[in-house]
Amino acid sequence: MRSLLAALVFIPSLFIAAPTLACGPDSNCAIENDRHYRIRIPKGHDGKTPIGAIIYAHGYKGNASGAMNNKSLGKAASDLGLALISVKSAGPDWHIPNAPSQHPPEEWVELEYFDNVIADVEKRFSIDTSKLLMTGFSAGAMMTWTLACERSEKFVGFVPMSGTFWAPHPQSCPSPPANVIHYHGAKDQVVPLKGRRIGPARQGNVFDVLTMYEKNGDYIGDVKNVTDKLSCIRKTNPDAKILELCLYDGGHGFRTDYIVRAWEKLKLLSTVNGGPKL
């Protein structure tokens, strides 16, 4: 009788605890240090076959749920057969060097956070962490550039949109050269190509950052590609990594088709250069 009563007491607790373990596009995936992320698995996925993922970093005062509600972003990831992972900054802005609201002791807290996110998605979901694309908009692009400099080996490529480092930008990067495709509006006044002052801080100069990264990774060449939407200049290094700047005739913006373009370009490069299939 006692064992039966114990079982009856235990069973309801399972039903109470179970929802806290679930997470996805509509609920937070909790990780260490009271942080979280959200994830959307592409339609039709069997839940077992390993797939790659797009990790998206929001702009200033954004959040993970807002990115998940972006139907265009979700559809783009799903159409590519990729999971969408939306991440959340430690505060209203990403805690990265020289940001206006930065506290020096916390400036690398975001690197640990991304390490934890990648480890968690690999453990909880069928995510192939060798096929991760990092992207972000505005302040999220600043976070993307920071990861390209500090954690390049964890991603197949980086797609910053309308943002770069806070000034002064790094003079070199400790992690290996990566594939970086930077998109920016030629008429952007919120984050101009040459940056602007925000209180005591200043946004970095995109051209200076690209010059630094070009020298850091031995990128050479000026392959131009001009369409009705984009004007791009691509450089390549000895390891067949690409560094590309693409400008569009517009202001401070974000377009999911540019992420699709970047993934397809990286997919083609991996095939041509004999790398892992994306």
Secondary structure as the mmCIF struct_conf table of DSSP 4:
data_model
#
loop_
_struct_conf.conf_type_id
_struct_conf.id
_struct_conf.beg_label_comp_id
_struct_conf.beg_label_asym_id
_struct_conf.beg_label_seq_id
_struct_conf.end_label_comp_id
_struct_conf.end_label_asym_id
_struct_conf.end_label_seq_id
HELX_RH_AL_P HELX_RH_AL_P1 ARG A 2 LEU A 21
BEND BEND1 GLY A 24 SER A 27
STRN STRN1 CYS A 29 ILE A 31
HELX_RH_3T_P HELX_RH_3T_P1 GLU A 32 ASP A 34
STRN STRN2 ARG A 35 ARG A 40
HELX_LH_PP_P HELX_LH_PP_P1 ILE A 41 PRO A 42
TURN_TY1_P TURN_TY1_P1 LYS A 43 GLY A 44
BEND BEND2 GLY A 47 THR A 49
STRN STRN3 ILE A 51 ALA A 57
TURN_TY1_P TURN_TY1_P2 TYR A 60 LYS A 61
HELX_RH_AL_P HELX_RH_AL_P2 ALA A 64 MET A 68
TURN_TY1_P TURN_TY1_P3 ASN A 69 ASN A 69
HELX_RH_AL_P HELX_RH_AL_P3 LYS A 71 ASP A 79
TURN_TY1_P TURN_TY1_P4 LEU A 80 GLY A 81
STRN STRN4 ALA A 83 VAL A 87
BEND BEND3 ALA A 90 ASP A 93
TURN_TY1_P TURN_TY1_P5 PRO A 97 ASN A 98
TURN_TY1_P TURN_TY1_P6 PRO A 100 SER A 101
HELX_RH_3T_P HELX_RH_3T_P2 PRO A 104 GLU A 106
TURN_TY1_P TURN_TY1_P7 GLU A 107 TRP A 108
HELX_RH_AL_P HELX_RH_AL_P4 VAL A 109 ARG A 124
BEND BEND4 PHE A 125 PHE A 125
STRN STRN5 ILE A 127 PHE A 137
TURN_TY1_P TURN_TY1_P8 SER A 138 SER A 138
HELX_RH_AL_P HELX_RH_AL_P5 ALA A 139 GLU A 150
HELX_RH_3T_P HELX_RH_3T_P3 SER A 152 LYS A 154
BEND BEND5 VAL A 156 VAL A 156
STRN STRN6 GLY A 157 MET A 161
BEND BEND6 SER A 162 SER A 162
HELX_LH_PP_P HELX_LH_PP_P2 PHE A 165 PHE A 165
STRN STRN7 TRP A 166 TRP A 166
BEND BEND7 ALA A 167 PRO A 168
HELX_LH_PP_P HELX_LH_PP_P3 HIS A 169 PRO A 170
BEND BEND8 GLN A 171 SER A 172
BEND BEND9 PRO A 174 SER A 175
HELX_LH_PP_P HELX_LH_PP_P4 PRO A 176 PRO A 177
STRN STRN8 VAL A 180 GLY A 185
TURN_TY1_P TURN_TY1_P9 ALA A 186 LYS A 187
BEND BEND10 GLN A 189 VAL A 191
TURN_TY1_P TURN_TY1_P10 LEU A 193 LYS A 194
STRN STRN9 ARG A 197 ILE A 198
TURN_TY1_P TURN_TY1_P11 GLY A 199 PRO A 200
STRN STRN10 ALA A 201 ARG A 202
STRN STRN11 GLN A 203 GLN A 203
HELX_LH_PP_P HELX_LH_PP_P5 GLY A 204 ASN A 205
HELX_RH_AL_P HELX_RH_AL_P6 VAL A 206 GLY A 217
TURN_TY1_P TURN_TY1_P12 ASP A 218 ASP A 218
STRN STRN12 ILE A 220 VAL A 226
BEND BEND11 ASP A 228 LYS A 229
STRN STRN13 SER A 231 THR A 236
TURN_TY1_P TURN_TY1_P13 PRO A 238 ASP A 239
BEND BEND12 ALA A 240 ALA A 240
STRN STRN14 ILE A 242 TYR A 248
BEND BEND13 ASP A 249 HIS A 252
HELX_RH_AL_P HELX_RH_AL_P7 THR A 256 VAL A 272
TURN_TY1_P TURN_TY1_P14 ASN A 273 GLY A 274
#
